[in-house]
Amino acid sequence: MLDKFDISRLHPFYQLLTLLLFVFLGMLFSSLFSMAIGALIWGGDMLVSASTLLPGMDVKELQFLKFTQAFIQIGTMLIPPIAFSWLYRKNPFKILQINKINNIFLFLVAFLFPFLALWFVNLLGEWNLAIKFPQSLAELEARLWQMESFAREMTLLLLRADTVWGLLLNLLIIAVIPAVSEEFLFRGAIQNVLKSWFKNAHWAIIVTAIIFSAIHGQFFGFLPRVALGVMLGYLLVYTHSIWAPVIAHFVNNAVVVIVSFLEAKGLVDITAEEFGQNDHTFILGMISLIATTAIIYLLYGLDKKRNSDKQRLTEIE
């Protein structure tokens, strides 16, 4: 009976519920398996010591932390959308849009997109950090800053690397795995299901970007992540390839990893957080916004022309 089941026949709401169930099960089992495997490799005491997230964490504890983070991310965000897409019996994996990028221009756009959007994202980051809560919400603000500090400490721990091999491992754990996993789940699965539900790509992109940012649990980084999510969403819509947002996402994260490594080795005098910041944030932010919007509009035009050419060929045939 299962081999005849086609999830595309269900309303998108039930498709989303199914996807969320897969995500929950993936998170549950990957958490349990990563802890069990990690305990076998590094010892059961890691389950207690690594959970403290102390800056002075030793090499074994850091290895255990990176292993569990990578394992859980794959189990929570990569395997579930792949399993979910398999339920589209008529055309498995079509919803994820796992298509080649045949145009070198589109590849270059995806690669350079994070740099183009950098100043605008930094501007939004400054505005987000400047948000002040009323006195009545002081407790909530303190809690949000505590979550922000925890996330920052976790990031700094994961970025620690003293060797080239450590750098390559960080690129895998912080850039490659999150880029593929998060884009498959958010842009590939969630955005496309919402698109079929809303019958509107723009609303699907915006709602997915909000969910994408909220999942990270950092209120004071919420706006820049929403902006990045929107840009990644348009990359998928107008290139029709999940690899476009994956490449952009990878480059965005890889820059942080590489700059952090170079700063730790004393080769540059800026941190990853300071990268792209300057005294003209607003002006450069507006230029960045205009340039990014122009590129998205260009992609829209190319996609429209491509669809028009396909339609004309179909009519000729």
VEXTOR-898097 format. One record per residue: residue in one letter; x, y, z negated of N, C-alpha, C in turn. Coordinates in pm, whole numbers, plus 50000, padded with zeros to 5 digits. Atoms other than C-alpha are relative to their C-alpha. Example, Ala and Ser with C-alpha at 12.3 -4.5 7.8 and 13.67 -1.06 7.14 Angstrom:
<guzas>
A500894988150000512304955049220500905012050000;S499184988150006513674989449286499235010949927;
</guzas>
This chain:
<guzas>
M500824987950000500005000050000500865012650000;L499134988350009502855023849918500615003650135;D499384997249871504335019650265499055007050096;K500974993149917501095034150409499675013949947;F500304987250064500995063850174500775011250069;D499384988449938501685097450339499605012349920;I500314988950090501945126950101499545012450075;S500424988449922501355151750383498485001150009;R501474999849997497675142150365499415006749877;L500474993850123497435156550015500065015250009;H499934985450010496755193049930501385003849947;P498674995850048500045212249874500135000749848;F499944999750147499135216349506500394986549944;Y499685013550046499245178749457501384995650048;Q498645002749955502405177049664501015006049900;L499134993750098504005201549420500034992449868;L500065007950123502805181249122500844987450013;T499205011949976504385150349276501495003249995;L498604995750002507645168949332500475002949858;L499654997050139507635181748972500144987449917;L499885012850069507065146348849501344993650032;F498705005449959510105134949049501135007449930;V498964991850065512145163748906500104996449852;F500005003550142511105155148549500654986449977;L499435013450014511925118248594501495000250032;G498594999049964515205127248764500825006149888;M499304993650112516185150348478500134990549882;L500005009250114515235124248216501034988950019;F499115011449978517095094948371501455004350021;S498634995449978520125114948486500645004549870;S499484995950131520505129548135500434987849920;L499705012250077520355095147974501214992650058;F498905007349936522675078848229501315007449988;S498754992350009525215107148225500594999249860;M499525001150138525415105947846500584986149974;A499555013650023525745068047846501334997350070;I498765002149924528395067248120501145008349942;G498994991350059530235096847968500534994649869;A499585005650129530275080147627500914987950021;L499165011749971531755048447781501395004350046;I498724995549945534485068147959500825007949898;W499274990950089535375094747700499794997249851;G500255003150141533995079847379498695006149951;G501304995650050530725083347189500055013049922;D499904987650076532035112346979499825012350087;M500184988749908531795134247291498575005349994;L501404995950003528015134747252499765010649894;V500144990150107528465155346936500905011950024;S499044989149990531605175846998499755009050121;A500204991949880530825187147355498765008649989;S501244992450013527375199047249500205013149926;T499774987650074528945226047032500425011550090;L499584989949902530325244447340500965010349941;L499014990950056533255259047150500995004250107;P499014995349902535645280747355501294992049995;G498775007750015538495259647217499854985450036;M500265013849959537075227847370501244994050067;D498815006249942539855203147456499694994350138;V500105004649861540485187147796498944989150015;K500975011049992538455155547727498575005149988;E501354994650019535465175047604499545008050122;L500334992249881535615198247904499704990850118;Q500275009849894535805168648143498624993849983;F501315005950029532795153147974498885009850034;L501014989849973530855185847997499785001750150;K500124998249855531615190148369499354987950066;F500585012249945530745153848442498494999849979;T501445000650030527355155748268499245010850076;Q500664989349926526525189148430499794996250146;A500105003949859527245175848779499004988550017;F500875011749992525465142748717498545003949984;I501384995950026522335159248575499475008650114;Q500474991549890522175184948855499634991750123;I500315008849887522305157949120498704992549974;G501195007750034519685137448939498745008249991;T501184991450018517395167048876499615007550125;M500304991049890517685187949190500304994650139;L499695005249867519085166649474499224987350033;I500715012549975517645131649444498495001950009;P501464998449993514045143049369499485005550134;P500534995449871513555164049689500234990250113;I499765010149897515135136649900498974988849989;A501015010350021512835110549745498625005150038;F501294993749968509895134349781499805000850152;S500124998549855510605140850150499784986550068;W500185013449945510675103250211498524996250005;L501435003050002506945103050132499255006050118;Y500604994849876506275122550453500234989550109;R499795012049918505825090350649500155002950149;K499964997549856505245105350992501345005550045;N498704994249965508505124650985500785002549871;P499254998450124510605117950674501125010250013;F498944989950013512975145950570499785012550085;K500254988149919511425170650816499775012149911;I500344988850087510175191950527501265006949947;L498764994150050513775197250408500755007650108;Q499364993349886514755209650756501514997650005;I498595003849992518015190450762500404999750148;N499664998549858518905203451107501405006150014;K498674994449973522305211851255499915014950030;I499874986049958523425247851296500824999750128;N499325001349871524255246851665500635013150049;N499544986949956524925284151699501095005049905;I498894995450083528315296451571499675013449935;F500394987250058526785330851516499204998049873;L500815002850119524245316451271500864994949885;F499075005050103527045298451088500755011649936;L499264988450051529025330851056499115009049915;V500944992050079525945349550934499804993849863;A500195006950127525345323350665501245001349912;F498744999250075529025324350562500235014049944;L499724986250039529235362450547498885006649920;F501184994050064525765368550401500235004149854;P499784996250141526845367850032500855012649986;F499154988050007529535394250100499205012450042;L500834988949953527065416050288499035004649892;A501014996850102524565414350003500615003349864;L499344998950130527155417449724499705012949926;W500184987250069526825454649648498545002249958;F501414998750038523015453749650499684991149881;V500225009250112523015423449420500625005749872;N499374993950117525455441149186499195011849948;L500844988750041523215472049185498804995049921;L501145005850072520225450949084500434994649864;G499485005050127522385435048818500165011049897;E499864988650091523165468948668498645004749951;W501354995950039519485478648669499404989949902;N500545010550087518575445348510500595001149859;L499344998950130521145449648233499565012449923;A500394987350063519855484948165498584999649942;I501385001050052516335472848078500025000049849;K500104998950146515445482747722498594996149956;F501285004450054512685466747519499525009749893;P500514991850111510365486047285500334993349867;Q499635005050132511035482146914499174987949959;S500895011150037508055458846881500454986750060;L499515012149934509835434147111501494997949975;A498575000950031513255437246948500444985649978;E499665014050026513185400946837500114992150131;L499965006649869512415389147191501265004050075;E498804995249931515225410847331501254993349945;A498855006550063517675396347080500104985450044;R500025014149958516625361147176500474998750146;L499595000349859517065368747547501505002550015;W498564997649994520545382847486500784987949949;Q499375012250050521375351447288500084989450110;M500025009349887520345330147587501015004250106;E499054994749901522415352747813501444996749958;S498655002850051525485348447591500334985150011;F499805014549989525015310647584500324996150143;A499795003149859524785309147964501385004850045;R498694994649963527865331048001501124991449944;E498995008550062529835309547757500114986750074;M500025012549924528795278247944500735001850133;T499364997449870529875293748276501515001449986;L498564998250021533265304348139500694986849969;L499445013150029533835269248005500164991850127;L499965007849876532985253348338501045005450098;L499054993749907535255278048522501454997649961;R498635002150046538315268548317500724990050089;A499175008849916541025253948542501425005350000;D498594995950006544825254248519500794995650122;T499275005549885545785235148833499165001150126;V500715000049872544865233649201498944989050000;W500985010750008543145200349133498815004449915;G501094994750083541145217648860499145009750078;L500734990649914540215244749110499094992350096;L500795008049905539045218649364498834993349930;L501085006250077537035200849095498925010249969;N500984989450028535375233648999499215003950124;L500714997049875534555240849362498934989550027;L500985010749980532825207149377498835001449903;I501035000050104530925210649048499205013049997;I500674987050015530115247949058499535005850133;A500374994549869529885254949432499284989950089;V500575009649906529215223749641498714993749947;I501175007350054526835204049418498825009449975;P501154991050019524685233949307499445005350132;A500474994649873524525247749662499094990050071;V500805010249932523275215149812498754996549918;S501125004350085521095204749517498915010649990;E500994989450021519395238049452499315004050130;E500644996449873518785245849818499064989050050;F500905010949961517315211349887498705000849919;L501194999550085514945215449592499185012550023;F500764987549997513995252249606499625004350141;R500334995649864514245262549971499444988450083;G500445011049917513875228250131498634994649962;A501255006350044511075213349921498965010249954;I501004991150060509345239849708499545010850097;Q500384989149909509445268449959499154995050115;N500765005049886508175247050245498624995049960;V501335004150047505345232250038499155012449975;L500744987550024504335267349926499635006850132;K500294994149869504545278850287498774993650063;S501175006849945502035252450393498755003049918;W501134996750088499835261850095499525014350026;F500364985849985499925299850133499715003950144;K500094996549858500035299150515500705013350027;N499274987449989502495327850473501434997749952;A498605002750035506275323850480500555010149900;H499454989450086506945357150305499644997649853;W500425002750138504895348849994500684987549947;A499335012450042506415314049985501445003049960;I498624996250030509905329449992500095007349866;I499974992050123509125354449715499714991649877;V500375008250116507415329649481501114989949970;T498915009550020510185304049534501215006949937;A498864992550055512835330549461499785003149852;I500314997350141511065339649136500184987449916;I499845012750072510915303049031501484996549989;F498575002749995514555298549135500755007949893;S499334991550098515645327748918499594996549857;A500515003150134513445318548622500614987249944;I499445012950042514835282948612501385001749936;H498664997950055518295296948535499975005249856;G500154996250140516955310848207500815012049956;Q499244987950035518805344148221499205012450040;F500834988449971516485374048194500835011650055;F499194988649959519325399148234500784997450129;G499495002749867520335382548560498864996350094;F501195004349926516775377648683499865006950136;L500214992649875516535405148947501024996550109;P499075003649893519795397749133499794985950052;R500255013749953518925360649146498754999350086;V501194999549915515475368549284500385005150139;A499564994449871517115389749555500774989650080;L499255010549931519545361649639499064989150051;G500965010249960516665337149646499195004050122;V500754994949884514725359049889500864999250126;M499105000449884517735362250119500234985750048;L499805014049964518375324750110498744994250066;G501265004649942514705318950184499835004350143;Y500104995349862514785340450496501024993250090;L499015007449921517955322950609499424986750049;L500615012849961516045290150608498905002050103;V501154997949912512925303950775500425003450143;Y499644995149867514735320551065501124992250067;T499015008749937517495294651122499474985850017;H500615013449997515315263751065501004989149960;S499015009950046518285246750900500305002549853;I499704998850143518735240050529501475003149976;W498554997950018522495241950587500375014850001;A499714985650003522315279750641499975005449856;P499974995650140521215287550282501004992349915;V499005007750075523465259450156501385006450014;I498704993649975526505276050317500105013249924;A500004987050069525555310450181500104998149849;H499995003050144524915296049834501394995249957;F498655005150030528235277549843501015011449994;V499054988949995530185308749942499825009049878;N500294991450116528465329249669500634994349873;N499465006350121529475304149399501524997950010;A498575002649982532885296249548500835012549972;V499294987550026533925332849529500255001649850;V499884999150145533265332249153501094990449950;V499025010250041535315300249113501425004450036;I498674996449952538255312749319500545012549929;V499564987850068538395347649166500344997049854;S499735003850140538215332548814501334992749988;F498745007450002541075308948896501195009350021;L498924990649972543235336649043500235009549883;E499884991050115542505359248746500684992949883;A499395007950108543445331348500501494997850025;K498605002149966546735326148687500775013350007;G499354987049998547465363648674500285005350140;L499764995849862547315367549052499125011850041;V500854988349978544485393249045499655005849864;D500264993550129543535418348777498515003149981;I501444998450021539735415648804499384986549965;T500725012350032537295390348665498934997750107;A501075003249904534565373048864498815009449981;E501114990950027532005395648694500255013950057;E499644986649950533875426748811500145000450151;F499785000649856534245414849171498885007450075;G500984992449923532535439549404499475012349930;Q500474988350073531905465549134500925011950024;N499234987949976533015501549181499225012149946;D500624987750051532125537749102498895005350090;H501034995449907529735541049398498954989250021;T500895011649993527365512449316498705003150073;F501324997149940524135530049419500115002050151;I499844997349857525365542849757500324987250076;L499625012549934527065510149849498884989749991;G501135009250015524065491049715498945002550105;M500994996649898521725509649950500504996250140;I499425004049871524105504250244499914984850016;S500075014649999524255467450153498574995250027;L501415003749980520435465450139499595002150145;I500354997049860520055482050480500654989950094;A499285009549914522705459550636499414986149990;T500595013350020521185428250485498654998950067;T501324999849937517705437850600500144999650152;A499774999949855519065444750949500374986250051;I499605013549959520665410250966498804990649997;I501205008450008517435393550852499075003050118;Y500854996349887515515413051116500594994850131;L499345005549882518095402451377499724985050012;L500305014450001517605366051276498554997550040;Y501425001049963513855371351305499845001550152;G500094997849857514305384751658500544988250080;L499435011749933516525355651761499074988049992;D500935011250018514045330851618498765001850087;K501174997249916511155347751797500304997450147;K499605002449861513045346652127500144985050026;R499835014449984513925310052073498644993050012;N501355005849994510265301452010499325003450132;S500594995849873509225321352317500574991850115;D499365007949895511745302852534499484985649999;K500535013650010510505269252403498604999150057;Q501384999949950506905278552477499975001050152;R499954998449857507805289652829500444987150070;L499565012849945509655256852894498894989649995;T501125009450015506655237352764498955002550107;E501024996549898504325255952999500474995750138;I499475004049871506635248853295499894984950021;E500085014649994506725211753215498554995450018;
</guzas>
